[in-house]
Amino acid sequence: MKKEEIYFPDWQRLLIGNTPWEFMAEVLIRTLVIYLALLLVLRLMGKRMNGQLTISELAVMVTLGGIASAPMQLPDRGILVGVLVLFCALIFQRGLNLWAFRNRKVELLTQGDISMVVKEGVLRIEEMENARLSKDQVFAALRTHNIKHLGEVKRLYMEACGLFSIVKAKHPKPGLPIYPAKDKALMQSLSHDKERQACTRCGYIAQAAQQQGKPCPNCSCDEWIPATN
């Protein structure tokens, strides 16, 4: 568009651009057809598309958005081409899932792998670094399950889709408290174990008398706080 063609107020340009008003009725029909086709494709892709998405499924969703927009809005694009591309995306997604089902390496490449973030009440720092997880993210996930400290957790997995799965300990032991440090009133209300200390970085538990002033044998951190019962 040339500079001299842009002026204000040009309501037709602002509202519908260079397309005629008659195209608005056509947009309604195009949107309805593409919407129904997209609904059908998503239904055929399976229930997983309605839940937490894996990397490959997220890529498909972004692709579907790009495919669906052009046939609905551009007057020079036909609807059938958009519908055809939608079903091509469906075939690609279903084929990739079938391939991943039959081949573990393909599944790991396209969907990722599970990460064990907590083991027996202790944070696995290396796994957290690989998964790019912070302690705040882990603690937030645990607090949503009404967990007070790491000693209550036997296992914490981060699934390939990004969700957290928690296995609680049958017999909880003292552990690192997971409440925010700035919530002093809540932290003071917790019951502390005077004989055991917890590493502030990984949650490793040690006897207070033995570890006083020494680095954590698990992560080499030298900061300790009383463990929570």
BELSULBEL-V291387 format. One record per helix or strand of 2 or more residues. SS is the DSSP state (@ for helix, = for strand). FROM is the first residue (numbers start at 1). TO is the last residue. If there is no record, write none. Layout:
# BELSULBEL-V291387
SS/FROM/TO
SS/FROM/TO
This chain:
# BELSULBEL-V291387
@/3/5
@/11/16
@/23/45
@/47/50
@/55/73
@/79/102
@/104/111
=/115/119
=/122/123
@/125/131
@/135/143
@/150/152
=/153/158
=/164/168
@/184/188
=/192/199
=/205/207
@/208/211
=/224/228
